[in-house]
Amino acid sequence: MKILVCISHVPDTTSKINFTDNDTKFDTNGVQYVINPYDEFSLTRAMWFKEKQGASVTVVNVGGATTEPTLRKALAIGADDAIRVNAEPTDGLMVAKELAEVVKNGGYDLVLAGKESADYNGQMVPGMLASLLDFNFVNGCVGVEVDGTNVTLSREIDGGEEKVSSTLPMVIAGQKGIVEEKDLRIPNMRGIMMARKKPLNVVEPTGATAATVTQNFEKPAPKGAVKLVDNVDDLINLLHNEAKVI
C-alpha cells in the first residue's frame, strides 16, 4: 500500500500574529512553524500502517523552500520520502489541484490529511482533492483500518461516532482520535540523522490558479475589562441590564 500524507506548514499556536502592508500580508517575522497538528495525527497513523502492514509513506507539501524543515521533521518521524511542490499555497482549490497531480503521478492508494489546517481552518483541501481524483472520501475520521482494499472507518458526528466502510483508493481527513496525543512521535537523534539522507524531491507546479483572493486580515477585537462581583444578585443584575443576555 502506498500512502501519501499531506503536510501543512503552519505557525505554532503560541506565536504572536501580526500583519503588514495595511493588514494585507501575514508577518512571518519571529514566527515558529510546525507540522499542522491534524496532519501530525494522520502521519502517525500512516506510520502504524508502515510498521504493521509494510506500507510506504510519502509526505507532501505545497510551499516554498521555507517549508522544508517541516518536511524534514516528518521524515524524522519516519516517513520514507518527501515531495515539495514549489509554489506558494494561495488558496484551498489551488493546493488541491497541485496535490491531485502528485497523487496521479505517484499512484497512491491512500491519501491521509488533517481535517483542516490550524491557520486558516478552511476544511476544504481534503474534500476538493477527493473530488478532483474521484476517490472515496471520509472527513473527521477518528479511526481507520485497512484490509486489502477494504477500509473500515469511524468518523465523528454530532453526538457520537459513525461507522463507515469503503474501498481504496480514498482520501481520509483525520483528527484527534485517529491516534491519541500520547501516540504522537517526537523525532529522536537517530531519526533526525536518517532524515538528512532521505529523498526530498522538489517538483514544479502545474500552474493551477487560485479561485479566491485575500483582501485583508483583521484581528479579533480585544477583550473588554473584567468586572468582579461579590454576590449572585449583582451578577444577575449585570447579565440582565448590562449584558442583556437574560
ChimeraX commands (.cxc) that place a marker at each C-alpha (Angstrom):
marker #1 position 0.00,0.00,0.00 radius 0.5
marker #1 position 1.32,3.41,-0.99 radius 0.5
marker #1 position 0.31,6.20,1.37 radius 0.5
marker #1 position 0.63,9.93,0.75 radius 0.5
marker #1 position 0.33,12.21,3.78 radius 0.5
marker #1 position -0.42,15.89,3.12 radius 0.5
marker #1 position 1.54,18.17,5.44 radius 0.5
marker #1 position 0.66,21.81,6.10 radius 0.5
marker #1 position 3.36,24.18,7.34 radius 0.5
marker #1 position 1.57,26.31,9.95 radius 0.5
marker #1 position 2.52,28.80,12.68 radius 0.5
marker #1 position 2.83,27.40,16.17 radius 0.5
marker #1 position -0.37,28.26,18.05 radius 0.5
marker #1 position 1.69,30.14,20.65 radius 0.5
marker #1 position 3.06,32.54,18.02 radius 0.5
marker #1 position 2.09,36.20,18.15 radius 0.5
marker #1 position 0.30,37.02,14.91 radius 0.5
marker #1 position 0.77,40.34,13.11 radius 0.5
marker #1 position 0.08,41.71,9.64 radius 0.5
marker #1 position 1.88,44.16,7.35 radius 0.5
marker #1 position 1.10,46.30,4.29 radius 0.5
marker #1 position -2.17,47.69,5.67 radius 0.5
marker #1 position -3.17,44.29,7.03 radius 0.5
marker #1 position -2.98,42.59,3.63 radius 0.5
marker #1 position 0.00,40.29,4.32 radius 0.5
marker #1 position 0.91,37.94,7.15 radius 0.5
marker #1 position 4.06,38.97,9.04 radius 0.5
marker #1 position 6.33,35.93,9.34 radius 0.5
marker #1 position 8.99,37.64,11.48 radius 0.5
marker #1 position 9.60,35.74,14.69 radius 0.5
marker #1 position 7.01,33.06,13.88 radius 0.5
marker #1 position 7.88,29.43,14.61 radius 0.5
marker #1 position 6.39,26.95,12.13 radius 0.5
marker #1 position 5.34,23.36,12.84 radius 0.5
marker #1 position 3.57,20.41,11.25 radius 0.5
marker #1 position -0.15,21.12,11.26 radius 0.5
marker #1 position -1.43,19.22,14.35 radius 0.5
marker #1 position -4.26,17.47,12.46 radius 0.5
marker #1 position -1.79,16.36,9.79 radius 0.5
marker #1 position 0.50,15.02,12.50 radius 0.5
marker #1 position -2.28,12.77,13.78 radius 0.5
marker #1 position -2.72,11.36,10.26 radius 0.5
marker #1 position 1.04,10.99,9.77 radius 0.5
marker #1 position 1.28,9.00,13.00 radius 0.5
marker #1 position -1.49,6.68,11.76 radius 0.5
marker #1 position 0.37,6.25,8.48 radius 0.5
marker #1 position 3.43,5.18,10.45 radius 0.5
marker #1 position 1.30,2.46,12.09 radius 0.5
marker #1 position 0.39,1.14,8.62 radius 0.5
marker #1 position 4.06,1.22,7.65 radius 0.5
marker #1 position 5.15,-0.76,10.69 radius 0.5
marker #1 position 2.24,-3.23,10.83 radius 0.5
marker #1 position 1.43,-3.73,7.16 radius 0.5
marker #1 position 4.60,-2.73,5.29 radius 0.5
marker #1 position 3.12,0.36,3.67 radius 0.5
marker #1 position 5.35,3.01,2.13 radius 0.5
marker #1 position 4.78,6.57,3.38 radius 0.5
marker #1 position 5.45,9.74,1.41 radius 0.5
marker #1 position 4.78,13.22,2.76 radius 0.5
marker #1 position 3.90,16.16,0.53 radius 0.5
marker #1 position 3.62,19.90,0.95 radius 0.5
marker #1 position 2.76,22.77,-1.37 radius 0.5
marker #1 position 5.07,25.62,-0.44 radius 0.5
marker #1 position 8.37,27.41,-0.85 radius 0.5
marker #1 position 11.79,26.33,0.40 radius 0.5
marker #1 position 10.97,27.60,3.90 radius 0.5
marker #1 position 8.67,24.60,4.41 radius 0.5
marker #1 position 11.48,22.06,4.05 radius 0.5
marker #1 position 12.36,21.93,7.78 radius 0.5
marker #1 position 8.77,20.87,8.45 radius 0.5
marker #1 position 9.04,18.13,5.82 radius 0.5
marker #1 position 12.36,17.03,7.33 radius 0.5
marker #1 position 10.65,16.69,10.70 radius 0.5
marker #1 position 8.05,14.43,9.06 radius 0.5
marker #1 position 10.90,12.37,7.61 radius 0.5
marker #1 position 12.50,12.18,11.06 radius 0.5
marker #1 position 9.22,10.85,12.46 radius 0.5
marker #1 position 9.54,8.01,9.96 radius 0.5
marker #1 position 8.21,8.87,6.50 radius 0.5
marker #1 position 10.21,7.29,3.66 radius 0.5
marker #1 position 10.47,10.30,1.38 radius 0.5
marker #1 position 9.06,13.77,0.83 radius 0.5
marker #1 position 7.76,15.89,-2.04 radius 0.5
marker #1 position 7.60,19.67,-2.09 radius 0.5
marker #1 position 5.53,21.32,-4.79 radius 0.5
marker #1 position 7.39,24.55,-5.42 radius 0.5
marker #1 position 4.51,27.00,-5.20 radius 0.5
marker #1 position 3.02,29.37,-2.65 radius 0.5
marker #1 position -0.28,27.98,-1.36 radius 0.5
marker #1 position -2.63,30.81,-2.23 radius 0.5
marker #1 position -5.97,29.10,-1.66 radius 0.5
marker #1 position -7.53,25.68,-1.00 radius 0.5
marker #1 position -8.52,24.84,-4.57 radius 0.5
marker #1 position -5.10,25.73,-5.94 radius 0.5
marker #1 position -3.46,23.49,-3.32 radius 0.5
marker #1 position -5.88,20.63,-4.04 radius 0.5
marker #1 position -5.15,20.81,-7.77 radius 0.5
marker #1 position -1.39,20.65,-7.19 radius 0.5
marker #1 position -1.77,17.73,-4.75 radius 0.5
marker #1 position -4.03,15.90,-7.21 radius 0.5
marker #1 position -1.23,15.93,-9.78 radius 0.5
marker #1 position 1.17,14.43,-7.22 radius 0.5
marker #1 position -1.31,11.66,-6.41 radius 0.5
marker #1 position -1.89,10.83,-10.09 radius 0.5
marker #1 position 1.83,10.70,-10.84 radius 0.5
marker #1 position 2.63,8.62,-7.75 radius 0.5
marker #1 position -0.14,6.04,-7.95 radius 0.5
marker #1 position -1.03,6.30,-4.26 radius 0.5
marker #1 position -3.70,4.04,-2.77 radius 0.5
marker #1 position -4.46,6.10,0.32 radius 0.5
marker #1 position -4.16,9.84,0.92 radius 0.5
marker #1 position -4.18,10.98,4.54 radius 0.5
marker #1 position -4.53,14.59,5.66 radius 0.5
marker #1 position -5.76,16.57,8.62 radius 0.5
marker #1 position -9.38,17.70,8.52 radius 0.5
marker #1 position -8.18,21.32,8.43 radius 0.5
marker #1 position -5.10,23.47,8.86 radius 0.5
marker #1 position -4.60,25.29,12.15 radius 0.5
marker #1 position -4.00,28.65,10.45 radius 0.5
marker #1 position -6.94,29.20,8.07 radius 0.5
marker #1 position -9.25,26.41,9.35 radius 0.5
marker #1 position -10.77,26.08,5.89 radius 0.5
marker #1 position -11.63,22.35,5.91 radius 0.5
marker #1 position -11.53,22.47,2.10 radius 0.5
marker #1 position -8.47,20.73,0.69 radius 0.5
marker #1 position -9.15,17.02,1.51 radius 0.5
marker #1 position -12.68,17.11,0.09 radius 0.5
marker #1 position -11.62,19.04,-3.00 radius 0.5
marker #1 position -8.73,16.64,-3.53 radius 0.5
marker #1 position -11.00,13.60,-3.34 radius 0.5
marker #1 position -13.39,15.19,-5.83 radius 0.5
marker #1 position -10.61,16.01,-8.30 radius 0.5
marker #1 position -9.31,12.44,-8.08 radius 0.5
marker #1 position -12.75,10.78,-7.97 radius 0.5
marker #1 position -11.61,8.97,-4.79 radius 0.5
marker #1 position -13.83,7.90,-1.92 radius 0.5
marker #1 position -13.68,10.39,0.96 radius 0.5
marker #1 position -14.31,10.40,4.71 radius 0.5
marker #1 position -13.98,13.56,6.79 radius 0.5
marker #1 position -13.48,13.91,10.56 radius 0.5
marker #1 position -12.00,10.41,10.77 radius 0.5
marker #1 position -11.24,9.12,14.28 radius 0.5
marker #1 position -10.44,5.51,13.41 radius 0.5
marker #1 position -9.29,3.61,10.33 radius 0.5
marker #1 position -8.37,0.00,9.50 radius 0.5
marker #1 position -7.31,-1.32,6.09 radius 0.5
marker #1 position -7.66,-4.95,4.98 radius 0.5
marker #1 position -6.55,-5.34,1.38 radius 0.5
marker #1 position -8.64,-2.80,-0.50 radius 0.5
marker #1 position -11.38,-2.72,2.13 radius 0.5
marker #1 position -11.39,0.14,4.62 radius 0.5
marker #1 position -13.32,0.36,7.90 radius 0.5
marker #1 position -13.58,3.82,9.43 radius 0.5
marker #1 position -15.07,5.73,12.32 radius 0.5
marker #1 position -15.92,9.37,11.90 radius 0.5
marker #1 position -17.07,11.98,14.35 radius 0.5
marker #1 position -20.64,13.22,14.02 radius 0.5
marker #1 position -22.81,15.39,16.27 radius 0.5
marker #1 position -23.42,13.43,19.44 radius 0.5
marker #1 position -21.36,10.37,18.61 radius 0.5
marker #1 position -19.45,8.31,16.05 radius 0.5
marker #1 position -20.48,6.77,12.78 radius 0.5
marker #1 position -19.01,3.52,11.40 radius 0.5
marker #1 position -18.28,3.61,7.67 radius 0.5
marker #1 position -16.99,1.01,5.21 radius 0.5
marker #1 position -15.30,1.94,1.95 radius 0.5
marker #1 position -12.67,0.80,-0.52 radius 0.5
marker #1 position -9.34,2.06,-1.77 radius 0.5
marker #1 position -8.31,4.36,-3.32 radius 0.5
marker #1 position -9.55,7.04,-0.98 radius 0.5
marker #1 position -8.79,10.30,0.82 radius 0.5
marker #1 position -9.16,10.42,4.60 radius 0.5
marker #1 position -9.22,13.65,6.62 radius 0.5
marker #1 position -8.19,12.75,10.16 radius 0.5
marker #1 position -8.30,14.41,13.54 radius 0.5
marker #1 position -7.53,13.57,17.15 radius 0.5
marker #1 position -8.82,10.06,17.68 radius 0.5
marker #1 position -7.30,8.59,14.54 radius 0.5
marker #1 position -4.45,8.40,17.04 radius 0.5
marker #1 position -4.29,9.90,20.52 radius 0.5
marker #1 position -1.94,12.68,21.58 radius 0.5
marker #1 position 0.08,10.22,23.68 radius 0.5
marker #1 position 0.84,8.28,20.47 radius 0.5
marker #1 position 2.40,11.24,18.64 radius 0.5
marker #1 position 6.10,10.74,17.99 radius 0.5
marker #1 position 8.93,13.06,18.87 radius 0.5
marker #1 position 11.85,12.64,16.45 radius 0.5
marker #1 position 14.90,11.14,18.16 radius 0.5
marker #1 position 18.51,11.80,17.20 radius 0.5
marker #1 position 18.70,8.70,15.02 radius 0.5
marker #1 position 15.55,9.72,13.15 radius 0.5
marker #1 position 16.87,13.25,12.65 radius 0.5
marker #1 position 20.17,11.96,11.24 radius 0.5
marker #1 position 18.41,9.49,8.94 radius 0.5
marker #1 position 16.04,12.21,7.72 radius 0.5
marker #1 position 19.00,14.13,6.28 radius 0.5
marker #1 position 19.66,11.25,3.88 radius 0.5
marker #1 position 16.07,10.60,2.83 radius 0.5
marker #1 position 14.89,11.96,-0.54 radius 0.5
marker #1 position 13.16,15.34,-0.56 radius 0.5
marker #1 position 12.05,15.88,-4.13 radius 0.5
marker #1 position 11.08,19.33,-5.39 radius 0.5
marker #1 position 8.59,19.35,-8.26 radius 0.5
marker #1 position 7.44,22.33,-10.24 radius 0.5
marker #1 position 3.77,23.29,-10.02 radius 0.5
marker #1 position 1.23,22.67,-12.77 radius 0.5
marker #1 position 0.30,26.34,-12.75 radius 0.5
marker #1 position -3.05,25.92,-11.04 radius 0.5
marker #1 position -4.57,29.30,-10.29 radius 0.5
marker #1 position -6.34,30.45,-7.17 radius 0.5
marker #1 position -10.12,30.86,-7.15 radius 0.5
marker #1 position -10.07,33.39,-4.32 radius 0.5
marker #1 position -8.04,36.46,-3.38 radius 0.5
marker #1 position -7.34,37.65,0.16 radius 0.5
marker #1 position -8.44,41.26,0.57 radius 0.5
marker #1 position -7.17,41.90,4.10 radius 0.5
marker #1 position -6.83,40.44,7.59 radius 0.5
marker #1 position -8.38,41.68,10.80 radius 0.5
marker #1 position -7.53,40.69,14.35 radius 0.5
marker #1 position -10.33,39.89,16.81 radius 0.5
marker #1 position -11.34,42.82,18.97 radius 0.5
marker #1 position -9.50,42.91,22.30 radius 0.5
marker #1 position -11.38,41.55,25.29 radius 0.5
marker #1 position -13.08,44.11,27.47 radius 0.5
marker #1 position -12.32,44.76,31.11 radius 0.5
marker #1 position -13.44,42.15,33.61 radius 0.5
marker #1 position -15.96,43.07,36.28 radius 0.5
marker #1 position -15.81,41.22,39.57 radius 0.5
marker #1 position -18.99,40.78,41.60 radius 0.5
marker #1 position -19.39,39.77,45.21 radius 0.5
marker #1 position -22.78,38.05,45.09 radius 0.5
marker #1 position -25.26,36.35,42.79 radius 0.5
marker #1 position -27.75,39.24,42.84 radius 0.5
marker #1 position -25.18,41.64,41.40 radius 0.5
marker #1 position -24.24,39.07,38.75 radius 0.5
marker #1 position -27.87,38.59,37.69 radius 0.5
marker #1 position -28.38,42.34,37.55 radius 0.5
marker #1 position -25.36,42.83,35.27 radius 0.5
marker #1 position -26.34,39.96,32.98 radius 0.5
marker #1 position -29.88,41.27,32.73 radius 0.5
marker #1 position -29.42,45.03,32.50 radius 0.5
marker #1 position -25.92,45.48,31.05 radius 0.5
marker #1 position -25.03,42.37,29.03 radius 0.5
marker #1 position -28.72,41.75,28.23 radius 0.5
marker #1 position -28.21,38.00,27.88 radius 0.5
marker #1 position -31.02,37.01,30.28 radius 0.5
marker link #1:1,2 radius 0.2
marker link #1:2,3 radius 0.2
marker link #1:3,4 radius 0.2
marker link #1:4,5 radius 0.2
marker link #1:5,6 radius 0.2
marker link #1:6,7 radius 0.2
marker link #1:7,8 radius 0.2
marker link #1:8,9 radius 0.2
marker link #1:9,10 radius 0.2
marker link #1:10,11 radius 0.2
marker link #1:11,12 radius 0.2
marker link #1:12,13 radius 0.2
marker link #1:13,14 radius 0.2
marker link #1:14,15 radius 0.2
marker link #1:15,16 radius 0.2
marker link #1:16,17 radius 0.2
marker link #1:17,18 radius 0.2
marker link #1:18,19 radius 0.2
marker link #1:19,20 radius 0.2
marker link #1:20,21 radius 0.2
marker link #1:21,22 radius 0.2
marker link #1:22,23 radius 0.2
marker link #1:23,24 radius 0.2
marker link #1:24,25 radius 0.2
marker link #1:25,26 radius 0.2
marker link #1:26,27 radius 0.2
marker link #1:27,28 radius 0.2
marker link #1:28,29 radius 0.2
marker link #1:29,30 radius 0.2
marker link #1:30,31 radius 0.2
marker link #1:31,32 radius 0.2
marker link #1:32,33 radius 0.2
marker link #1:33,34 radius 0.2
marker link #1:34,35 radius 0.2
marker link #1:35,36 radius 0.2
marker link #1:36,37 radius 0.2
marker link #1:37,38 radius 0.2
marker link #1:38,39 radius 0.2
marker link #1:39,40 radius 0.2
marker link #1:40,41 radius 0.2
marker link #1:41,42 radius 0.2
marker link #1:42,43 radius 0.2
marker link #1:43,44 radius 0.2
marker link #1:44,45 radius 0.2
marker link #1:45,46 radius 0.2
marker link #1:46,47 radius 0.2
marker link #1:47,48 radius 0.2
marker link #1:48,49 radius 0.2
marker link #1:49,50 radius 0.2
marker link #1:50,51 radius 0.2
marker link #1:51,52 radius 0.2
marker link #1:52,53 radius 0.2
marker link #1:53,54 radius 0.2
marker link #1:54,55 radius 0.2
marker link #1:55,56 radius 0.2
marker link #1:56,57 radius 0.2
marker link #1:57,58 radius 0.2
marker link #1:58,59 radius 0.2
marker link #1:59,60 radius 0.2
marker link #1:60,61 radius 0.2
marker link #1:61,62 radius 0.2
marker link #1:62,63 radius 0.2
marker link #1:63,64 radius 0.2
marker link #1:64,65 radius 0.2
marker link #1:65,66 radius 0.2
marker link #1:66,67 radius 0.2
marker link #1:67,68 radius 0.2
marker link #1:68,69 radius 0.2
marker link #1:69,70 radius 0.2
marker link #1:70,71 radius 0.2
marker link #1:71,72 radius 0.2
marker link #1:72,73 radius 0.2
marker link #1:73,74 radius 0.2
marker link #1:74,75 radius 0.2
marker link #1:75,76 radius 0.2
marker link #1:76,77 radius 0.2
marker link #1:77,78 radius 0.2
marker link #1:78,79 radius 0.2
marker link #1:79,80 radius 0.2
marker link #1:80,81 radius 0.2
marker link #1:81,82 radius 0.2
marker link #1:82,83 radius 0.2
marker link #1:83,84 radius 0.2
marker link #1:84,85 radius 0.2
marker link #1:85,86 radius 0.2
marker link #1:86,87 radius 0.2
marker link #1:87,88 radius 0.2
marker link #1:88,89 radius 0.2
marker link #1:89,90 radius 0.2
marker link #1:90,91 radius 0.2
marker link #1:91,92 radius 0.2
marker link #1:92,93 radius 0.2
marker link #1:93,94 radius 0.2
marker link #1:94,95 radius 0.2
marker link #1:95,96 radius 0.2
marker link #1:96,97 radius 0.2
marker link #1:97,98 radius 0.2
marker link #1:98,99 radius 0.2
marker link #1:99,100 radius 0.2
marker link #1:100,101 radius 0.2
marker link #1:101,102 radius 0.2
marker link #1:102,103 radius 0.2
marker link #1:103,104 radius 0.2
marker link #1:104,105 radius 0.2
marker link #1:105,106 radius 0.2
marker link #1:106,107 radius 0.2
marker link #1:107,108 radius 0.2
marker link #1:108,109 radius 0.2
marker link #1:109,110 radius 0.2
marker link #1:110,111 radius 0.2
marker link #1:111,112 radius 0.2
marker link #1:112,113 radius 0.2
marker link #1:113,114 radius 0.2
marker link #1:114,115 radius 0.2
marker link #1:115,116 radius 0.2
marker link #1:116,117 radius 0.2
marker link #1:117,118 radius 0.2
marker link #1:118,119 radius 0.2
marker link #1:119,120 radius 0.2
marker link #1:120,121 radius 0.2
marker link #1:121,122 radius 0.2
marker link #1:122,123 radius 0.2
marker link #1:123,124 radius 0.2
marker link #1:124,125 radius 0.2
marker link #1:125,126 radius 0.2
marker link #1:126,127 radius 0.2
marker link #1:127,128 radius 0.2
marker link #1:128,129 radius 0.2
marker link #1:129,130 radius 0.2
marker link #1:130,131 radius 0.2
marker link #1:131,132 radius 0.2
marker link #1:132,133 radius 0.2
marker link #1:133,134 radius 0.2
marker link #1:134,135 radius 0.2
marker link #1:135,136 radius 0.2
marker link #1:136,137 radius 0.2
marker link #1:137,138 radius 0.2
marker link #1:138,139 radius 0.2
marker link #1:139,140 radius 0.2
marker link #1:140,141 radius 0.2
marker link #1:141,142 radius 0.2
marker link #1:142,143 radius 0.2
marker link #1:143,144 radius 0.2
marker link #1:144,145 radius 0.2
marker link #1:145,146 radius 0.2
marker link #1:146,147 radius 0.2
marker link #1:147,148 radius 0.2
marker link #1:148,149 radius 0.2
marker link #1:149,150 radius 0.2
marker link #1:150,151 radius 0.2
marker link #1:151,152 radius 0.2
marker link #1:152,153 radius 0.2
marker link #1:153,154 radius 0.2
marker link #1:154,155 radius 0.2
marker link #1:155,156 radius 0.2
marker link #1:156,157 radius 0.2
marker link #1:157,158 radius 0.2
marker link #1:158,159 radius 0.2
marker link #1:159,160 radius 0.2
marker link #1:160,161 radius 0.2
marker link #1:161,162 radius 0.2
marker link #1:162,163 radius 0.2
marker link #1:163,164 radius 0.2
marker link #1:164,165 radius 0.2
marker link #1:165,166 radius 0.2
marker link #1:166,167 radius 0.2
marker link #1:167,168 radius 0.2
marker link #1:168,169 radius 0.2
marker link #1:169,170 radius 0.2
marker link #1:170,171 radius 0.2
marker link #1:171,172 radius 0.2
marker link #1:172,173 radius 0.2
marker link #1:173,174 radius 0.2
marker link #1:174,175 radius 0.2
marker link #1:175,176 radius 0.2
marker link #1:176,177 radius 0.2
marker link #1:177,178 radius 0.2
marker link #1:178,179 radius 0.2
marker link #1:179,180 radius 0.2
marker link #1:180,181 radius 0.2
marker link #1:181,182 radius 0.2
marker link #1:182,183 radius 0.2
marker link #1:183,184 radius 0.2
marker link #1:184,185 radius 0.2
marker link #1:185,186 radius 0.2
marker link #1:186,187 radius 0.2
marker link #1:187,188 radius 0.2
marker link #1:188,189 radius 0.2
marker link #1:189,190 radius 0.2
marker link #1:190,191 radius 0.2
marker link #1:191,192 radius 0.2
marker link #1:192,193 radius 0.2
marker link #1:193,194 radius 0.2
marker link #1:194,195 radius 0.2
marker link #1:195,196 radius 0.2
marker link #1:196,197 radius 0.2
marker link #1:197,198 radius 0.2
marker link #1:198,199 radius 0.2
marker link #1:199,200 radius 0.2
marker link #1:200,201 radius 0.2
marker link #1:201,202 radius 0.2
marker link #1:202,203 radius 0.2
marker link #1:203,204 radius 0.2
marker link #1:204,205 radius 0.2
marker link #1:205,206 radius 0.2
marker link #1:206,207 radius 0.2
marker link #1:207,208 radius 0.2
marker link #1:208,209 radius 0.2
marker link #1:209,210 radius 0.2
marker link #1:210,211 radius 0.2
marker link #1:211,212 radius 0.2
marker link #1:212,213 radius 0.2
marker link #1:213,214 radius 0.2
marker link #1:214,215 radius 0.2
marker link #1:215,216 radius 0.2
marker link #1:216,217 radius 0.2
marker link #1:217,218 radius 0.2
marker link #1:218,219 radius 0.2
marker link #1:219,220 radius 0.2
marker link #1:220,221 radius 0.2
marker link #1:221,222 radius 0.2
marker link #1:222,223 radius 0.2
marker link #1:223,224 radius 0.2
marker link #1:224,225 radius 0.2
marker link #1:225,226 radius 0.2
marker link #1:226,227 radius 0.2
marker link #1:227,228 radius 0.2
marker link #1:228,229 radius 0.2
marker link #1:229,230 radius 0.2
marker link #1:230,231 radius 0.2
marker link #1:231,232 radius 0.2
marker link #1:232,233 radius 0.2
marker link #1:233,234 radius 0.2
marker link #1:234,235 radius 0.2
marker link #1:235,236 radius 0.2
marker link #1:236,237 radius 0.2
marker link #1:237,238 radius 0.2
marker link #1:238,239 radius 0.2
marker link #1:239,240 radius 0.2
marker link #1:240,241 radius 0.2
marker link #1:241,242 radius 0.2
marker link #1:242,243 radius 0.2
marker link #1:243,244 radius 0.2
marker link #1:244,245 radius 0.2
marker link #1:245,246 radius 0.2
view
